[in-house]
Amino acid sequence: MPATTSRGYPYPVPSDPADVPQALGDLAGAIDGDAQTVYNGISSRPSAKAVGQTTAKYNNVVSGSLRGLPFEYFDFNIGGAAVSDTQFYRVIPKLPGFWMAFGAASFPKPAGGASAIHTAIVLLLNDSQVISRSGINGNTLAADGTAQLVTSGGAFCNGTTDYFNLVWTPTHTSTIPSITVNNRNLTLIRMTQS
């Protein structure tokens, strides 16, 4: 009588009759059934990605002030993971637990102007708690002079009133007379297992 592994895979013992095709068939069937059981137990992790693509323009922004980056729609919202406020500046996780957030924004170089190297994006929890910040040291300029900033961090959210938002600020002491922000996104993934 064949023995089995801890996962139930059969294998022959020396006292079993020599029947290699039967032993391999039993092993293959056990592995296939176990793999299907494991696969059936895998589910998508709650996650959402808010996206903004229309150009947002800001004038006369003073260093240190925070300006919210608006979003327009969810690119995906797996399991109804998040909702937004009516103006789509805040992304609210709908399940309690620990959430990772990844934000990105693109600041194009204006025609005839300088690249937006004196900027930073800030990931906030509830409009006030700084989760992370990416500024001039995190800048990557594209070939056309566009500054691309990314930031990420995580926080425990209560599933009802806590929210993430992405903002930008000048990092230079002088006022920025005019700046535009193109593509931006905020992606949330729930790390806590149900």
Disulfide bonds with the S-S distance in Angstrom:
none
